[in-house]
Amino acid sequence: MRIALATLRYRRDPDEALRCVQDALEKAARRGAKLLCTPENYLPGLRGVEFDVTPPDTAFLARAERTLRETAATTGVGAIVGIERMVPAGLIASALVVGPDGRLLGYQDKVQ
């Protein structure tokens, strides 16, 4: 299995970052990869470091998940995307796991 590691540059605009992940999925498909992995919290950006990350936006995160699932289904490439999630306890760093058919396979939440 070919796995594509997308070392993507931080984007201040979350929509631009989402387009970068879509582009990476399309490029991975053209190169025969079956899975794409992005950096931790790529969407919308890693908090607590030097990045100027936009405030949490649950509507964007829901739209990003739908878009990534659709793009995975279109390209046939699964994805593990570093993303934030809002849970009852608050905002957490997570990895969104999507199958190559676009199915949501789950999340791996950062707990440490």
C-alpha positions, -999 to 999 in steps of 0.1 A, spaced: 0 0 0 13 35 -9 8 61 18 11 98 10 24 120 37 12 156 31 37 180 47 15 210 41 25 246 49 3 263 76 -25 285 61 -41 313 81 -73 309 61 -90 276 71 -108 274 37 -75 276 19 -61 249 42 -91 227 34 -84 232 -4 -48 222 2 -59 189 17 -83 184 -12 -55 191 -37 -32 167 -18 -59 139 -20 -62 144 -57 -24 144 -62 -21 112 -40 -47 95 -62 -28 104 -93 3 89 -78 -14 57 -67 -16 63 -30 -44 46 -10 -41 68 21 -31 104 28 -19 117 62 -16 153 72 1 170 102 -15 173 136 -43 199 138 -37 210 102 -74 221 102 -75 249 113 -40 250 126 -20 239 156 -28 261 186 -3 270 212 26 275 189 36 306 168 7 302 144 -21 329 144 -50 304 143 -86 316 138 -111 311 167 -128 277 169 -156 274 143 -178 243 146 -196 251 113 -163 251 94 -152 219 111 -185 202 101 -182 215 65 -145 204 64 -155 169 74 -182 166 48 -158 180 21 -130 156 31 -154 126 30 -167 137 -5 -131 142 -18 -120 108 -4 -149 91 -21 -142 109 -54 -105 101 -54 -106 67 -38 -80 77 -13 -86 73 25 -74 101 48 -61 107 83 -64 144 88 -53 164 118 -84 184 128 -100 200 159 -132 187 173 -157 202 197 -168 176 223 -188 182 255 -155 186 274 -144 214 250 -121 217 220 -97 188 214 -70 178 189 -81 148 169 -73 128 138 -103 124 114 -102 89 98 -120 86 65 -122 55 42 -114 56 5 -152 53 -1 -158 85 20 -171 67 51 -163 82 84 -143 55 101 -138 74 133 -116 98 153 -84 93 172 -85 120 200 -53 133 215 -56 126 252 -21 135 265 
